Amino acid sequence: MSARPVFDAIIHAPGRLQICALLSGIDDAEFAMIRDRLEVSDSVLSKHLKQLDEVGYVTLRKAVSEGRQRTWISLTSAGKKAFASHVAELTRMAGLALT
Amino acid sequence: MPQTPQSPQDALASIRAARSSVAPSLEYPLGYDLAYGAVCGLLVAGQGMPQPWSLIVLPIALGGLAAMVMWWRRKFGWWVSGYSPKRARWVAFGLLAVFLGLISLSLYGRFVGPWWLFMVSGALGFVAAIVGSRIWTAVWRRELETGE
C-alpha cells in the first residue's frame, strides 16, 4: 500500500531529508557514518537530529564500543510513515511539474 | 551532498543518492560469507547431531552470529536485518523456508536415520546461506538504488 502524500516541512530541509533517506533503507546507523555520508560537521548533524528527535521521527541510542561512547540513530515508525508520505508528495509534485 | 533548498525533482534525486550511498560500503570480505555459511550450517546440522552435541553446537552458532553482527556494525557503522527491507525480506523468508526444510532433514536423520544425514543438511545449509545472503544483498541494493 502506498503512503498518502503529505508535505512535511521538518523532513524537507536537505540535511534532514538525506538523514531520513539514509535511515529509511537500514535499521540503524552510527552518528559518524551519517556525518561522513552527508559531509557535514558534528554540530550541524546534531542540530538536524535534535529537530527530528523532537517530533518523534528518530530515536537516538548510546552504546559503548571499543571504549568509546557512540550514538546510533534509527527512524521511528512515525518517522518512516512521515518520510514515505513526504516522498509520495514529492513524487506527486514532480509529476505536476512535468505536466 | 547539497544543503540548499531544492525542487521536488532535486529532493527525489537527493533521496536516491543518499540511499545509494549506503550500498558502496557493502564490499564485505569472503570470510564474512564463509562465517555466515558456517553459522547457518551449524544451526541446521546441530538439530541432527546426537546429544550432547546438539546442545553444545547451538550456543556456539548463536554466539558466532552475534559476533558477526558486532563486527559488521563496527566496520560499516550501520545495520540492516534480513527482514526489514520490503522486497529483500521475501528472499529472507525464502531462505528461512529452506533452512526449516533442512532442519527437518537433520531431525529425520536423527530419529529415523541414517545418522550422518545432519552432515548433508549442514553442508546444504552452508551453501544455501552463502548463496541466499548474496541474492538478498543484490535485491536489497537494487531496492536502495531504485528508492522503493
gemmi code that builds the backbone of each chain (N, CA, C; Angstrom):
import gemmi

chains = {
    "A": [
        ("MET", (0.848, -1.200, 0.000), (0.000, 0.000, 0.000), (0.881, 1.246, 0.000)),
        ("SER", (0.608, 2.230, -0.920), (1.447, 3.420, -0.991), (0.970, 4.454, 0.033)),
        ("ALA", (1.922, 5.300, 0.461), (1.632, 6.280, 1.510), (0.801, 7.441, 0.962)),
        ("ARG", (0.005, 8.043, 1.860), (-0.794, 9.218, 1.472), (0.157, 10.414, 1.348)),
        ("PRO", (0.100, 11.147, 0.216), (1.050, 12.257, 0.023), (0.807, 13.399, 1.015)),
        ("VAL", (1.810, 13.679, 1.837), (1.735, 14.799, 2.778), (3.102, 15.475, 2.824)),
        ("PHE", (3.106, 16.784, 2.540), (4.373, 17.518, 2.599), (4.748, 17.735, 4.060)),
        ("ASP", (6.001, 17.435, 4.397), (6.467, 17.579, 5.778), (7.641, 18.555, 5.790)),
        ("ALA", (7.400, 19.746, 6.341), (8.424, 20.797, 6.335), (9.643, 20.413, 7.175)),
        ("ILE", (9.422, 19.637, 8.217), (10.557, 19.216, 9.070), (11.501, 18.329, 8.254)),
        ("ILE", (10.937, 17.387, 7.521), (11.754, 16.445, 6.752), (12.365, 17.114, 5.526)),
        ("HIS", (11.661, 18.081, 4.936), (12.071, 18.580, 3.615), (13.422, 19.305, 3.580)),
        ("ALA", (13.871, 19.857, 4.696), (15.191, 20.524, 4.701), (16.234, 19.530, 4.193)),
        ("PRO", (17.109, 19.948, 3.259), (18.014, 18.992, 2.596), (18.751, 18.030, 3.524)),
        ("GLY", (19.317, 18.556, 4.601), (20.071, 17.694, 5.519), (19.196, 16.633, 6.150)),
        ("ARG", (18.019, 17.052, 6.616), (17.122, 16.104, 7.293), (16.511, 15.123, 6.291)),
        ("LEU", (16.292, 15.595, 5.082), (15.767, 14.710, 4.032), (16.765, 13.572, 3.768)),
        ("GLN", (18.048, 13.943, 3.701), (19.072, 12.920, 3.439), (19.251, 11.985, 4.630)),
        ("ILE", (19.119, 12.525, 5.829), (19.214, 11.665, 7.026), (18.091, 10.627, 6.984)),
        ("CYS", (16.869, 11.090, 6.721), (15.715, 10.172, 6.665), (15.873, 9.171, 5.523)),
        ("ALA", (16.384, 9.655, 4.375), (16.576, 8.765, 3.220), (17.581, 7.668, 3.555)),
        ("LEU", (18.689, 8.066, 4.180), (19.724, 7.095, 4.572), (19.150, 6.048, 5.517)),
        ("LEU", (18.433, 6.537, 6.537), (17.918, 5.629, 7.566), (16.757, 4.775, 7.063)),
        ("SER", (16.105, 5.231, 5.989), (14.931, 4.502, 5.503), (15.292, 3.138, 4.916)),
        ("GLY", (16.557, 2.973, 4.505), (16.953, 1.700, 3.896), (17.619, 0.735, 4.841)),
        ("ILE", (17.848, 1.168, 6.094), (18.562, 0.320, 7.051), (17.855, 0.358, 8.409)),
        ("ASP", (18.321, -0.460, 9.334), (17.704, -0.475, 10.666), (18.196, 0.692, 11.515)),
        ("ASP", (19.513, 0.859, 11.559), (20.081, 1.995, 12.288), (21.482, 2.289, 11.775)),
        ("ALA", (21.978, 3.475, 12.138), (23.313, 3.888, 11.679), (24.000, 4.671, 12.774)),
        ("GLU", (25.330, 4.604, 12.749), (26.119, 5.315, 13.748), (26.268, 6.776, 13.328)),
        ("PHE", (26.328, 7.655, 14.321), (26.422, 9.102, 14.089), (27.507, 9.443, 13.061)),
        ("ALA", (28.698, 8.879, 13.232), (29.831, 9.214, 12.350), (29.576, 8.794, 10.905)),
        ("MET", (28.883, 7.672, 10.733), (28.593, 7.192, 9.373), (27.685, 8.204, 8.664)),
        ("ILE", (26.645, 8.673, 9.349), (25.717, 9.640, 8.740), (26.447, 10.961, 8.465)),
        ("ARG", (27.236, 11.397, 9.439), (28.001, 12.650, 9.274), (28.904, 12.579, 8.036)),
        ("ASP", (29.592, 11.461, 7.875), (30.507, 11.326, 6.733), (29.759, 11.259, 5.408)),
        ("ARG", (28.628, 10.574, 5.382), (27.853, 10.484, 4.141), (27.295, 11.844, 3.736)),
        ("LEU", (26.839, 12.604, 4.734), (26.240, 13.912, 4.440), (27.289, 15.013, 4.272)),
        ("GLU", (28.519, 14.708, 4.688), (29.621, 15.672, 4.623), (29.261, 16.949, 5.379)),
        ("VAL", (28.822, 16.770, 6.620), (28.510, 17.912, 7.477), (29.302, 17.774, 8.779)),
        ("SER", (29.295, 18.854, 9.567), (30.021, 18.818, 10.841), (29.178, 18.121, 11.901)),
        ("ASP", (29.814, 17.762, 13.010), (29.100, 17.138, 14.132), (27.949, 18.026, 14.604)),
        ("SER", (28.235, 19.337, 14.709), (27.216, 20.239, 15.264), (26.010, 20.372, 14.328)),
        ("VAL", (26.266, 20.406, 13.016), (25.152, 20.503, 12.052), (24.297, 19.239, 12.126)),
        ("LEU", (24.953, 18.088, 12.161), (24.191, 16.835, 12.232), (23.406, 16.749, 13.541)),
        ("SER", (24.043, 17.158, 14.637), (23.357, 17.123, 15.946), (22.101, 17.988, 15.916)),
        ("LYS", (22.215, 19.141, 15.261), (21.067, 20.066, 15.187), (19.914, 19.406, 14.405)),
        ("HIS", (20.260, 18.793, 13.272), (19.221, 18.121, 12.471), (18.583, 16.980, 13.264)),
        ("LEU", (19.424, 16.201, 13.933), (18.903, 15.051, 14.685), (18.017, 15.503, 15.844)),
        ("LYS", (18.402, 16.627, 16.460), (17.604, 17.152, 17.567), (16.201, 17.513, 17.067)),
        ("GLN", (16.157, 18.132, 15.902), (14.855, 18.525, 15.341), (14.008, 17.295, 14.982)),
        ("LEU", (14.654, 16.296, 14.426), (13.915, 15.065, 14.080), (13.483, 14.316, 15.335)),
        ("ASP", (14.331, 14.371, 16.359), (14.030, 13.704, 17.626), (12.845, 14.380, 18.323)),
        ("GLU", (12.823, 15.703, 18.259), (11.761, 16.468, 18.930), (10.372, 16.147, 18.386)),
        ("VAL", (10.298, 15.828, 17.093), (8.982, 15.492, 16.525), (8.744, 13.972, 16.518)),
        ("GLY", (9.684, 13.244, 17.100), (9.496, 11.796, 17.250), (9.778, 10.982, 15.998)),
        ("TYR", (10.605, 11.528, 15.092), (10.905, 10.799, 13.851), (12.134, 9.892, 13.967)),
        ("VAL", (12.997, 10.186, 14.922), (14.171, 9.320, 15.109), (14.342, 8.984, 16.590)),
        ("THR", (15.043, 7.893, 16.832), (15.450, 7.587, 18.204), (16.968, 7.538, 18.227)),
        ("LEU", (17.530, 8.038, 19.315), (18.982, 8.046, 19.481), (19.340, 7.107, 20.634)),
        ("ARG", (20.279, 6.221, 20.372), (20.666, 5.233, 21.396), (22.172, 5.310, 21.591)),
        ("LYS", (22.579, 5.431, 22.847), (24.019, 5.485, 23.154), (24.511, 4.070, 23.436)),
        ("ALA", (25.677, 3.744, 22.892), (26.267, 2.424, 23.152), (27.782, 2.566, 23.196)),
        ("VAL", (28.409, 1.836, 24.102), (29.869, 1.889, 24.211), (30.460, 0.820, 23.305)),
        ("SER", (31.409, 1.245, 22.463), (32.092, 0.310, 21.574), (33.566, 0.669, 21.536)),
        ("GLU", (34.407, -0.316, 21.781), (35.865, -0.125, 21.818), (36.239, 1.024, 22.753)),
        ("GLY", (35.577, 1.097, 23.903), (35.898, 2.096, 24.915), (35.373, 3.493, 24.630)),
        ("ARG", (34.640, 3.645, 23.535), (34.100, 4.969, 23.197), (32.589, 4.917, 23.123)),
        ("GLN", (31.963, 6.011, 23.580), (30.504, 6.045, 23.503), (30.095, 6.494, 22.093)),
        ("ARG", (29.233, 5.709, 21.489), (28.772, 6.022, 20.137), (27.254, 6.170, 20.149)),
        ("THR", (26.759, 6.999, 19.239), (25.310, 7.212, 19.145), (24.782, 6.524, 17.895)),
        ("TRP", (23.774, 5.700, 18.099), (23.125, 5.000, 16.981), (21.755, 5.610, 16.761)),
        ("ILE", (21.437, 5.856, 15.511), (20.188, 6.541, 15.176), (19.320, 5.642, 14.300)),
        ("SER", (18.034, 5.635, 14.592), (17.114, 4.883, 13.735), (15.833, 5.689, 13.537)),
        ("LEU", (15.143, 5.410, 12.430), (13.843, 6.047, 12.191), (12.797, 5.346, 13.037)),
        ("THR", (11.915, 6.115, 13.654), (10.792, 5.512, 14.380), (9.716, 5.126, 13.360)),
        ("SER", (8.693, 4.420, 13.806), (7.623, 4.081, 12.853), (6.916, 5.349, 12.372)),
        ("ALA", (6.805, 6.358, 13.277), (6.207, 7.647, 12.867), (7.096, 8.319, 11.831)),
        ("GLY", (8.412, 8.211, 12.024), (9.366, 8.788, 11.081), (9.299, 8.110, 9.723)),
        ("LYS", (9.189, 6.781, 9.746), (9.092, 6.027, 8.480), (7.832, 6.425, 7.721)),
        ("LYS", (6.744, 6.551, 8.480), (5.456, 6.898, 7.868), (5.505, 8.316, 7.283)),
        ("ALA", (6.060, 9.249, 8.067), (6.145, 10.644, 7.611), (7.048, 10.759, 6.383)),
        ("PHE", (8.150, 10.011, 6.394), (9.081, 10.059, 5.257), (8.414, 9.498, 4.000)),
        ("ALA", (7.714, 8.369, 4.153), (7.031, 7.760, 3.000), (5.983, 8.721, 2.434)),
        ("SER", (5.247, 9.411, 3.329), (4.228, 10.374, 2.886), (4.874, 11.560, 2.185)),
        ("HIS", (6.015, 11.984, 2.706), (6.718, 13.125, 2.096), (7.245, 12.751, 0.708)),
        ("VAL", (7.796, 11.553, 0.591), (8.289, 11.089, -0.716), (7.131, 10.991, -1.708)),
        ("ALA", (5.986, 10.516, -1.231), (4.801, 10.419, -2.101), (4.384, 11.808, -2.589)),
        ("GLU", (4.457, 12.784, -1.682), (4.087, 14.157, -2.064), (5.105, 14.748, -3.044)),
        ("LEU", (6.383, 14.495, -2.804), (7.420, 14.982, -3.731), (7.217, 14.376, -5.121)),
        ("THR", (6.891, 13.088, -5.135), (6.663, 12.391, -6.408), (5.465, 13.011, -7.125)),
        ("ARG", (4.418, 13.305, -6.344), (3.217, 13.933, -6.933), (3.568, 15.311, -7.497)),
        ("MET", (4.316, 16.100, -6.706), (4.695, 17.452, -7.136), (5.607, 17.415, -8.362)),
        ("ALA", (6.514, 16.456, -8.381), (7.424, 16.320, -9.541), (6.624, 15.953, -10.789)),
        ("GLY", (5.587, 15.141, -10.607), (4.716, 14.764, -11.734), (3.954, 15.947, -12.254)),
        ("LEU", (3.473, 16.810, -11.329), (2.741, 18.016, -11.709), (3.644, 18.976, -12.488)),
        ("ALA", (4.895, 19.067, -12.015), (5.844, 19.994, -12.662), (6.138, 19.588, -14.087)),
        ("LEU", (6.039, 18.292, -14.361), (6.348, 17.798, -15.696), (5.192, 17.989, -16.673)),
        ("THR", (3.960, 18.135, -16.122), (2.786, 18.224, -17.000), (2.525, 19.657, -17.442)),
    ],
    "B": [
        ("MET", (27.207, 16.300, -0.096), (25.841, 16.367, -0.578), (25.287, 17.781, -0.397)),
        ("PRO", (24.399, 18.264, -1.309), (23.930, 19.649, -1.257), (23.074, 19.925, -0.026)),
        ("GLN", (23.196, 21.150, 0.532), (22.438, 21.521, 1.721), (21.549, 22.743, 1.440)),
        ("THR", (21.243, 22.984, 0.158), (20.468, 24.165, -0.216), (19.023, 23.780, -0.518)),
        ("PRO", (18.087, 24.783, -0.532), (16.693, 24.478, -0.859), (16.590, 23.787, -2.222)),
        ("GLN", (15.553, 22.966, -2.393), (15.530, 22.134, -3.588), (14.120, 21.955, -4.146)),
        ("SER", (14.067, 21.692, -5.447), (12.798, 21.398, -6.117), (12.416, 19.959, -5.796)),
        ("PRO", (11.148, 19.565, -6.081), (10.766, 18.156, -5.837), (11.677, 17.175, -6.565)),
        ("GLN", (12.060, 17.522, -7.793), (12.945, 16.620, -8.565), (14.306, 16.492, -7.891)),
        ("ASP", (14.838, 17.657, -7.454), (16.147, 17.634, -6.777), (16.058, 16.840, -5.470)),
        ("ALA", (14.946, 17.051, -4.764), (14.760, 16.352, -3.484), (14.717, 14.835, -3.706)),
        ("LEU", (13.979, 14.417, -4.734), (13.891, 12.984, -5.029), (15.256, 12.427, -5.441)),
        ("ALA", (16.008, 13.235, -6.199), (17.349, 12.794, -6.612), (18.266, 12.673, -5.398)),
        ("SER", (18.140, 13.600, -4.459), (18.998, 13.542, -3.269), (18.624, 12.354, -2.381)),
        ("ILE", (17.348, 11.995, -2.385), (16.910, 10.809, -1.626), (17.548, 9.560, -2.226)),
        ("ARG", (17.490, 9.463, -3.561), (18.095, 8.282, -4.223), (19.600, 8.232, -3.966)),
        ("ALA", (20.233, 9.409, -4.016), (21.694, 9.449, -3.795), (22.037, 9.026, -2.372)),
        ("ALA", (21.240, 9.523, -1.410), (21.516, 9.183, -0.006), (21.339, 7.690, 0.235)),
        ("ARG", (20.261, 7.120, -0.323), (20.016, 5.687, -0.131), (21.102, 4.853, -0.814)),
        ("SER", (21.491, 5.275, -2.005), (22.526, 4.530, -2.735), (23.881, 4.623, -2.049)),
        ("SER", (24.083, 5.695, -1.274), (25.402, 5.877, -0.648), (25.674, 4.804, 0.405)),
        ("VAL", (24.646, 4.112, 0.848), (24.857, 3.010, 1.802), (25.472, 1.830, 1.061)),
        ("ALA", (25.000, 1.583, -0.159), (25.407, 0.397, -0.910), (26.900, 0.302, -1.226)),
        ("PRO", (27.596, 1.400, -1.596), (29.011, 1.246, -1.936), (29.868, 0.692, -0.813)),
        ("SER", (29.401, 0.846, 0.433), (30.213, 0.344, 1.543), (29.981, -1.147, 1.776)),
        ("LEU", (29.342, -1.786, 0.821), (28.970, -3.193, 1.013), (29.974, -4.189, 0.452)),
        ("GLU", (31.185, -3.772, 0.245), (32.190, -4.711, -0.256), (32.759, -5.480, 0.918)),
        ("TYR", (32.014, -6.474, 1.374), (32.484, -7.211, 2.549), (33.289, -8.434, 2.117)),
        ("PRO", (34.191, -8.881, 2.985), (35.104, -9.970, 2.609), (34.408, -11.319, 2.478)),
        ("LEU", (35.053, -12.198, 1.718), (34.540, -13.550, 1.519), (34.442, -14.286, 2.865)),
        ("GLY", (35.341, -13.906, 3.777), (35.341, -14.521, 5.107), (34.002, -14.362, 5.817)),
        ("TYR", (33.333, -13.228, 5.556), (32.030, -12.997, 6.186), (31.016, -14.006, 5.648)),
        ("ASP", (31.067, -14.218, 4.336), (30.189, -15.219, 3.716), (30.432, -16.595, 4.320)),
        ("LEU", (31.717, -16.957, 4.423), (32.071, -18.284, 4.938), (31.631, -18.435, 6.397)),
        ("ALA", (31.827, -17.363, 7.179), (31.409, -17.409, 8.589), (29.892, -17.552, 8.691)),
        ("TYR", (29.167, -16.807, 7.859), (27.700, -16.886, 7.884), (27.241, -18.280, 7.455)),
        ("GLY", (27.894, -18.815, 6.417), (27.573, -20.169, 5.973), (27.836, -21.182, 7.074)),
        ("ALA", (28.959, -21.007, 7.782), (29.312, -21.944, 8.861), (28.297, -21.867, 10.000)),
        ("VAL", (27.897, -20.641, 10.355), (26.920, -20.469, 11.440), (25.590, -21.144, 11.072)),
        ("CYS", (25.125, -20.877, 9.841), (23.845, -21.456, 9.413), (23.963, -22.975, 9.257)),
        ("GLY", (25.087, -23.430, 8.709), (25.318, -24.863, 8.575), (25.299, -25.555, 9.934)),
        ("LEU", (25.908, -24.911, 10.927), (25.924, -25.476, 12.287), (24.524, -25.522, 12.890)),
        ("LEU", (23.775, -24.420, 12.674), (22.401, -24.369, 13.212), (21.549, -25.484, 12.615)),
        ("VAL", (21.740, -25.728, 11.325), (20.966, -26.771, 10.636), (21.444, -28.166, 11.066)),
        ("ALA", (22.753, -28.372, 11.015), (23.299, -29.697, 11.314), (23.115, -30.069, 12.781)),
        ("GLY", (23.213, -29.048, 13.654), (23.133, -29.292, 15.098), (21.882, -30.028, 15.513)),
        ("GLN", (20.773, -29.784, 14.805), (19.496, -30.418, 15.165), (19.526, -31.935, 14.936)),
        ("GLY", (20.439, -32.369, 14.082), (20.505, -33.798, 13.783), (21.642, -34.501, 14.493)),
        ("MET", (22.433, -33.737, 15.241), (23.571, -34.345, 15.941), (23.113, -35.078, 17.197)),
        ("PRO", (23.836, -36.131, 17.570), (23.481, -36.833, 18.808), (23.782, -35.949, 20.025)),
        ("GLN", (23.104, -36.226, 21.136), (23.374, -35.498, 22.389), (24.767, -35.872, 22.893)),
        ("PRO", (25.540, -34.986, 23.518), (25.154, -33.612, 23.859), (25.513, -32.605, 22.767)),
        ("TRP", (25.947, -33.077, 21.603), (26.449, -32.170, 20.583), (25.412, -31.155, 20.094)),
        ("SER", (24.161, -31.603, 19.976), (23.131, -30.664, 19.501), (22.977, -29.488, 20.467)),
        ("LEU", (23.203, -29.741, 21.765), (23.100, -28.665, 22.764), (24.359, -27.804, 22.783)),
        ("ILE", (25.483, -28.415, 22.506), (26.756, -27.677, 22.514), (26.861, -26.739, 21.309)),
        ("VAL", (26.406, -27.244, 20.162), (26.552, -26.510, 18.898), (25.680, -25.248, 18.847)),
        ("LEU", (24.494, -25.319, 19.442), (23.540, -24.198, 19.366), (24.117, -22.884, 19.913)),
        ("PRO", (24.621, -22.857, 21.182), (25.174, -21.573, 21.671), (26.405, -21.120, 20.902)),
        ("ILE", (27.168, -22.081, 20.364), (28.351, -21.706, 19.563), (27.903, -20.964, 18.303)),
        ("ALA", (26.881, -21.527, 17.626), (26.375, -20.901, 16.392), (25.757, -19.531, 16.683)),
        ("LEU", (24.962, -19.453, 17.748), (24.318, -18.178, 18.083), (25.346, -17.130, 18.508)),
        ("GLY", (26.380, -17.588, 19.230), (27.465, -16.684, 19.628), (28.207, -16.174, 18.398)),
        ("GLY", (28.409, -17.069, 17.436), (29.069, -16.679, 16.188), (28.256, -15.641, 15.437)),
        ("LEU", (26.953, -15.838, 15.430), (26.057, -14.898, 14.753), (26.124, -13.512, 15.417)),
        ("ALA", (26.104, -13.501, 16.750), (26.193, -12.231, 17.495), (27.520, -11.539, 17.208)),
        ("ALA", (28.603, -12.311, 17.148), (29.930, -11.739, 16.864), (29.969, -11.134, 15.463)),
        ("MET", (29.277, -11.798, 14.523), (29.245, -11.284, 13.151), (28.502, -9.943, 13.078)),
        ("VAL", (27.395, -9.852, 13.802), (26.621, -8.594, 13.816), (27.485, -7.471, 14.407)),
        ("MET", (28.204, -7.783, 15.495), (29.057, -6.772, 16.139), (30.175, -6.325, 15.186)),
        ("TRP", (30.743, -7.299, 14.495), (31.824, -6.972, 13.542), (31.306, -6.048, 12.446)),
        ("TRP", (30.126, -6.378, 11.912), (29.526, -5.584, 10.825), (29.255, -4.157, 11.282)),
        ("ARG", (28.670, -4.024, 12.471), (28.345, -2.697, 12.999), (29.612, -1.855, 13.167)),
        ("ARG", (30.669, -2.497, 13.696), (31.931, -1.771, 13.888), (32.541, -1.359, 12.558)),
        ("LYS", (32.510, -2.249, 11.574), (33.175, -1.983, 10.293), (32.412, -0.950, 9.454)),
        ("PHE", (31.082, -1.119, 9.347), (30.319, -0.274, 8.423), (29.557, 0.870, 9.104)),
        ("GLY", (29.294, 0.751, 10.403), (28.577, 1.820, 11.099), (27.086, 1.810, 10.857)),
        ("TRP", (26.553, 0.719, 10.399), (25.103, 0.603, 10.248), (24.731, -0.875, 10.284)),
        ("TRP", (23.413, -1.111, 10.395), (22.945, -2.484, 10.399), (21.578, -2.563, 9.737)),
        ("VAL", (21.362, -3.640, 9.005), (20.025, -3.904, 8.476), (19.742, -5.388, 8.682)),
        ("SER", (18.586, -5.682, 9.246), (18.230, -7.089, 9.439), (17.616, -7.615, 8.135)),
        ("GLY", (17.681, -8.904, 7.962), (17.188, -9.508, 6.719), (15.727, -9.261, 6.432)),
        ("TYR", (14.958, -9.005, 7.478), (13.504, -8.908, 7.316), (12.996, -7.467, 7.238)),
        ("SER", (13.896, -6.468, 7.318), (13.453, -5.067, 7.291), (13.075, -4.548, 5.903)),
        ("PRO", (13.935, -4.718, 4.880), (13.591, -4.134, 3.569), (12.373, -4.811, 2.943)),
        ("LYS", (11.559, -4.004, 2.242), (10.282, -4.507, 1.725), (10.446, -5.681, 0.761)),
        ("ARG", (11.340, -5.508, -0.237), (11.483, -6.548, -1.260), (12.395, -7.678, -0.808)),
        ("ALA", (13.552, -7.272, -0.264), (14.565, -8.276, 0.095), (14.069, -9.210, 1.196)),
        ("ARG", (13.074, -8.768, 1.974), (12.598, -9.633, 3.061), (12.022, -10.941, 2.509)),
        ("TRP", (11.529, -10.892, 1.266), (10.966, -12.115, 0.685), (12.061, -13.140, 0.387)),
        ("VAL", (13.264, -12.643, 0.086), (14.401, -13.551, -0.074), (14.715, -14.189, 1.281)),
        ("ALA", (14.652, -13.356, 2.351), (14.915, -13.869, 3.704), (13.871, -14.908, 4.097)),
        ("PHE", (12.612, -14.653, 3.753), (11.560, -15.635, 4.063), (11.809, -16.940, 3.299)),
        ("GLY", (12.237, -16.814, 2.036), (12.539, -17.994, 1.218), (13.683, -18.790, 1.825)),
        ("LEU", (14.707, -18.065, 2.272), (15.869, -18.714, 2.885), (15.465, -19.402, 4.197)),
        ("LEU", (14.592, -18.741, 4.936), (14.096, -19.335, 6.186), (13.372, -20.653, 5.896)),
        ("ALA", (12.566, -20.662, 4.837), (11.837, -21.887, 4.459), (12.821, -23.005, 4.099)),
        ("VAL", (13.898, -22.643, 3.384), (14.921, -23.638, 3.026), (15.568, -24.198, 4.296)),
        ("PHE", (15.905, -23.298, 5.239), (16.536, -23.743, 6.492), (15.609, -24.657, 7.293)),
        ("LEU", (14.322, -24.308, 7.315), (13.371, -25.147, 8.062), (13.293, -26.537, 7.438)),
        ("GLY", (13.331, -26.579, 6.088), (13.326, -27.867, 5.398), (14.572, -28.674, 5.728)),
        ("LEU", (15.714, -27.977, 5.759), (16.977, -28.672, 6.047), (17.046, -29.132, 7.513)),
        ("ILE", (16.468, -28.317, 8.407), (16.415, -28.718, 9.822), (15.547, -29.979, 9.956)),
        ("SER", (14.449, -30.017, 9.189), (13.583, -31.208, 9.204), (14.372, -32.430, 8.724)),
        ("LEU", (15.213, -32.216, 7.725), (16.051, -33.306, 7.213), (17.022, -33.788, 8.298)),
        ("SER", (17.602, -32.845, 9.024), (18.517, -33.202, 10.126), (17.786, -34.019, 11.181)),
        ("LEU", (16.576, -33.559, 11.532), (15.795, -34.266, 12.564), (15.388, -35.656, 12.090)),
        ("TYR", (15.087, -35.744, 10.796), (14.730, -37.050, 10.221), (15.909, -38.016, 10.385)),
        ("GLY", (17.092, -37.538, 10.070), (18.289, -38.374, 10.212), (18.530, -38.779, 11.658)),
        ("ARG", (18.220, -37.875, 12.568), (18.458, -38.146, 13.992), (17.506, -39.213, 14.533)),
        ("PHE", (16.230, -39.126, 14.133), (15.229, -40.018, 14.712), (14.918, -41.250, 13.849)),
        ("VAL", (15.150, -41.128, 12.534), (14.832, -42.253, 11.641), (16.111, -42.834, 11.017)),
        ("GLY", (17.011, -41.974, 10.664), (18.252, -42.394, 10.037), (18.316, -42.017, 8.570)),
        ("PRO", (19.442, -42.110, 7.944), (20.732, -42.511, 8.542), (21.327, -41.423, 9.448)),
        ("TRP", (22.173, -41.803, 10.367), (22.687, -40.899, 11.400), (23.500, -39.742, 10.826)),
        ("TRP", (24.118, -40.006, 9.657), (25.018, -38.987, 9.062), (24.276, -37.929, 8.232)),
        ("LEU", (22.958, -38.009, 8.216), (22.193, -37.072, 7.384), (22.436, -35.598, 7.776)),
        ("PHE", (22.756, -35.367, 9.068), (22.992, -33.980, 9.511), (24.186, -33.344, 8.794)),
        ("MET", (25.132, -34.200, 8.366), (26.301, -33.662, 7.650), (25.874, -33.138, 6.270)),
        ("VAL", (24.966, -33.887, 5.640), (24.456, -33.479, 4.323), (23.637, -32.189, 4.466)),
        ("SER", (22.705, -32.186, 5.431), (21.850, -30.999, 5.597), (22.687, -29.789, 6.030)),
        ("GLY", (23.699, -30.020, 6.866), (24.577, -28.926, 7.300), (25.346, -28.340, 6.126)),
        ("ALA", (25.865, -29.234, 5.266), (26.608, -28.763, 4.081), (25.687, -27.981, 3.152)),
        ("LEU", (24.447, -28.486, 2.991), (23.476, -27.776, 2.146), (23.117, -26.423, 2.772)),
        ("GLY", (23.018, -26.402, 4.097), (22.734, -25.150, 4.815), (23.849, -24.139, 4.620)),
        ("PHE", (25.080, -24.622, 4.633), (26.256, -23.773, 4.420), (26.173, -23.093, 3.047)),
        ("VAL", (25.908, -23.902, 2.030), (25.837, -23.376, 0.656), (24.623, -22.444, 0.503)),
        ("ALA", (23.461, -22.890, 1.025), (22.233, -22.092, 0.892), (22.389, -20.724, 1.553)),
        ("ALA", (23.081, -20.698, 2.710), (23.265, -19.434, 3.431), (24.095, -18.456, 2.601)),
        ("ILE", (25.175, -18.947, 1.995), (26.063, -18.072, 1.223), (25.351, -17.565, -0.037)),
        ("VAL", (24.734, -18.491, -0.763), (24.023, -18.107, -1.991), (22.858, -17.170, -1.637)),
        ("GLY", (22.094, -17.557, -0.617), (20.928, -16.770, -0.203), (21.310, -15.375, 0.251)),
        ("SER", (22.405, -15.256, 1.005), (22.782, -13.930, 1.512), (23.249, -13.030, 0.374)),
        ("ARG", (23.910, -13.617, -0.623), (24.348, -12.815, -1.776), (23.143, -12.367, -2.625)),
        ("ILE", (22.158, -13.268, -2.763), (20.940, -12.879, -3.504), (20.213, -11.774, -2.732)),
        ("TRP", (20.107, -11.974, -1.420), (19.442, -10.978, -0.585), (20.121, -9.614, -0.743)),
        ("THR", (21.449, -9.618, -0.694), (22.209, -8.372, -0.801), (21.959, -7.687, -2.144)),
        ("ALA", (21.936, -8.489, -3.212), (21.703, -7.919, -4.547), (20.314, -7.286, -4.637)),
        ("VAL", (19.307, -7.981, -4.110), (17.929, -7.460, -4.144), (17.824, -6.189, -3.305)),
        ("TRP", (18.460, -6.209, -2.161), (18.408, -5.050, -1.260), (19.106, -3.837, -1.868)),
        ("ARG", (20.269, -4.081, -2.488), (20.995, -2.977, -3.141), (20.133, -2.351, -4.228)),
        ("ARG", (19.460, -3.192, -4.977), (18.589, -2.692, -6.041), (17.443, -1.871, -5.439)),
        ("GLU", (16.932, -2.340, -4.329), (15.856, -1.652, -3.612), (16.336, -0.263, -3.158)),
        ("LEU", (17.563, -0.194, -2.693), (18.126, 1.089, -2.256), (18.302, 2.035, -3.437)),
        ("GLU", (18.816, 1.504, -4.525), (19.133, 2.331, -5.688), (17.887, 2.857, -6.394)),
        ("THR", (16.821, 2.027, -6.399), (15.603, 2.470, -7.084), (14.714, 3.290, -6.158)),
        ("GLY", (15.055, 3.315, -4.855), (14.287, 4.116, -3.907), (12.945, 3.534, -3.553)),
        ("GLU", (12.782, 2.216, -3.761), (11.487, 1.592, -3.462), (11.436, 1.073, -2.036)),
    ],
}
model = gemmi.Model(1)
for chain_id, residues in chains.items():
    chain = gemmi.Chain(chain_id)
    for i, (resn, *xyz) in enumerate(residues, 1):
        res = gemmi.Residue()
        res.name, res.seqid = resn, gemmi.SeqId(i, " ")
        for name, pos in zip(("N", "CA", "C"), xyz):
            atom = gemmi.Atom()
            atom.name, atom.element = name, gemmi.Element(name[0])
            atom.pos, atom.b_iso = gemmi.Position(*pos), 0.0
            res.add_atom(atom)
        chain.add_residue(res)
    model.add_chain(chain)
structure = gemmi.Structure()
structure.add_model(model)
structure.setup_entities()
